[in-house]
Amino acid sequence: MTEKMDNPFEEPVEIDVVSADETDDTESGDSALARAEEELARHREAMLRMQAEMDNLRKRLMRDLERSRKLALEKVTRDLLQVWDSLERGLGVSDESLTIESLKEGQQLTLKILEKVLQDHEVEIIDPAGQAFDPESQEAVTVLPMADLPENTVIEVFQKGFRLHDRLIRPAMVVVSGKP
């Protein structure tokens, strides 16, 4: 006899129901039980294998993430060594050939190297001089009354700001114009 069972979460499944008087020997029931136990064991083993595979995948992804962080840090460090070398060369200059102009020139060249390294690693330099004040990327140190400038205009930049990708690393420290 076949009976349909309704489950609100699954499609209806046909189940063969065998009444006690329809079965002659208990061996067919025992073999069905043994088959069900074998199937259960197969499903358990498959589930354990899947769990182990997911755990291995998680560990592999964590190793890959750590490896890529190290490689990114290695590249930044390698590029910053150019700045180091430039500073060392500047310190190695003899006192006889040292002038204020040569010191300034050396600092400017070193700063250009550093700016290039920052740009290569997608660090944006925020220099808002003469622009409208933006509280999202700038920090007003003081407000000076100015009649010849519109209100909330950046007059002076004490410290430039920096943004990595879309994340603000440091706001620009600025002086802003106010009402006279």
HELIX and SHEET records of a PDB file:
HELIX    1   1 GLU A   27  LEU A   91  1                                  65    
HELIX    2   2 ASP A   95  SER A   97  5                                   3    
HELIX    3   3 ILE A  100  ASP A  120  1                                  21    
SHEET    1   A 2 THR A   2  MET A   5  0                                        
SHEET    2   A 2 VAL A  13  ASP A  16 -1                                        
SHEET    1   B 3 VAL A 123  ILE A 126  0                                        
SHEET    2   B 3 GLY A 161  LEU A 164 -1                                        
SHEET    3   B 3 ARG A 167  ARG A 170 -1                                        
SHEET    1   C 3 GLN A 138  PRO A 145  0                                        
SHEET    2   C 3 ALA A 172  GLY A 178  1                                        
SHEET    3   C 3 VAL A 154  GLN A 159 -1                                        
END                                                                             
